[in-house]
Amino acid sequence: MKNMRLTRQVLLAILGAWAVVFRLLDFPLLPSAPFLKFDFSDVPVFIGLLINGPIGAAVVAFIRDFIEYLRKGGEAGIPLGVSMSFIGTMTMMLILHFYLRRKKGTWQLEQIVLTCISLAFSLTLVMSLLNYFIALPIYVEVMHWPIKNMIEMVLVAIVPFNLLKGAILGIIIALVYNQFKAYLIKRGLLPASYQ
């Protein structure tokens, strides 16, 4: 039992390091919003979820975002971007946690489509609200971003970006789950609630 706990902790640290590496390979999805970047760092976070539930996902996401904050320093010293990243990631991971507890076995096309839709819409809703009420006002006041119409910014940039991000990650996460599930079960790393 103690060895398994140590194994899980070491794996979460390794996944955190992988998430940092994947974060370095970011790229813009929308030409109209090059400041919104996509990366694959949520995939190691998802594997952390599979290994240790929401706490495992939170540990991996925290490592990723804390290192990102140390590396870049945040916007005007404020950890706004990494906080938004953490909240967006954990929104998706909590959706996946509850979904995994209900839908056991290999995901078929129907589950993959449902996963993509769920992730895309939940991520879009949460990030749109956070951007409109918190992030964009801070960017305008503190960093003097020239945003005239916040609703337009949310509708033109935030909504399409997060719909795309959620859908892409949904497909990748479903593929990762179908590939890694048997391995994690064999190693005794997949919690019984996800089997």
N, C-alpha and C positions, 0 to 999 in steps of 0.2 A: 504493500500500500504506500509506504513512504517512498520507495523507488519510483512508483508510478506518478506520485505527486511531483517529485523532482524532475522526472522525465517531461511531464506536462509544462512545468515552469521553464525548463531549458528550451523546449520547443516553442513556447510563446515568445521567449527572448529572440530566438532565431527568426521566427516569423516577423517580429518587430523590425529586425535588421533588414529582412527581405522587403518589408513594406517601405522602409526608408529608401532602399535602392530603387524600387518601382516608382516611388514618388519623384525621384530625380529624372525619370524618363517621361515627364509630362509633355503634353502637346495640346494646342487649342482644337476644339471640335467645331466651333463656329467662327467663320471669318468675321462676322459682325461683332463678335465678343471675344477677341483674342486674350483678354485678361482672365477668362474662365478656362482653366486647363483640366484636361482629363488625364488620368493615369490608372495603372492597374494595381495600386497599393491596397485596394479594398479586397483583393483576392486573398492575400495572406491573412487579412483580418477575418475573412470568412472561414479560413482553415482554423484560425484561433477559436472561432465560434464552435466549429465542429469538435474541437479538442476539449474545450472547457466552457462551453455555453457563452452567455452574454458577458460574463466576467472575462473570459479568455479573449473575446473580441475587443472588449474595452481596453485590456492590457496592451494588445498589439496596436490598436489605434492610438492609444496614449503614447506609446514609444515612438511611433511614426510621427505624430504631430508635435510631441515635445522636442524631438531631434530637429524637426523642420523649423520650429520656433527658435531653437538655439542657433541653427544654421543661418536663418534669414532675419531673425529679430522681429518679425511681425510688422504690421503696417503702423508706422510712426511709434514703434515700441509697444503697440497694443496687440495682444495675441488674437486678433479678431478672425483672421483667415483660418488659422489652425483650429480655433474654437468652432467655427462654422463647419470645417472639415470633419471634426470629431462628431458633432451633432448629426450631420448628414450621414456619416458612416454608421453611427449607432442607430439611427432611424431605420436604415436598411437592415442592419443586423438583428434588430428586435423583430422586424417583420419576418425575417428568415427564421429566427428562433421559434416563433409561434407556428410558422408554416411547417418547419421540420418536425415539430412535436405532433402535428396532426397527420402529415403525409409521409409515411415511412415507406421504405423501398426505393427502387430506382425511379427517378423522375422520367415520366413519359412526356410526349409533346405537349399534352394538355397542362401538365404541371409546370413545364418550362415556360409556356406562354403566360400562365397565371402568375408565375414568379416575376417575369419581365414586366407585366402590367402593374403588379402590386408594388414592385420596387420603383418603377418609373413614376407612378402617381403619388406614392407616399413621399418619396424624395422631393418631387416637384412641389408638393403642397407645403412641406416643412421649410424647404429652402426659400420658397417664394415669400412666405410669411416672415421668416427671419430676416431676409434681405430687405423687404419693404419696411418693416417696423424697427429693425435694429442696425443691420450692417450698412445699408445705403445712407441712412441719416448720419451715421458716424463718419463714413467716407466723405460725405459732403461737408460736414462741420469741421472735422479734424484735418482731413487731407485735402480739402477744397477741390474735390472732384467736381467737374462741371456738369452735374446731372440736373437737368431742368425738370424732367417729369419722371418721377420714380415708378409710377405705374407702367409707363411705357418701357422703362428699363427692365422691369420685372417681366413684362409680357414679351418683349423682343429678345432679351438675352437670357434671363434666369430660367424661365419656363422651358424654352426649347432645349437649352443645355442640359437641364436636369432630366427632362424626358428622355433625351438621347443617352445620357449617362446611365440612368436607371435601366433602360432597355439593354444596353450593351453589357452592363455588369450582370444583369439577370441571365443572359445567355451564357456568359463565361462562368458564372457561379454554378449554374445548372450542370454545365459540362464538367467542372471541377468536382462537384459533388458526386456525379455518376462515376467519375474515374477514381476518386480517392476513398469512397465509402468502404469498399471491400478491404482496402489496405488498412484503414483506420480500425475497422472491426477486428481484423486479424491481429493487429498490434495491441488491441484492447484500449484504444484511445478514443473511440466514438462512444459518447455517453448512451446508456440504454434508452433514454428518452428520445434519441434521434434515430434509433434502429427500428 
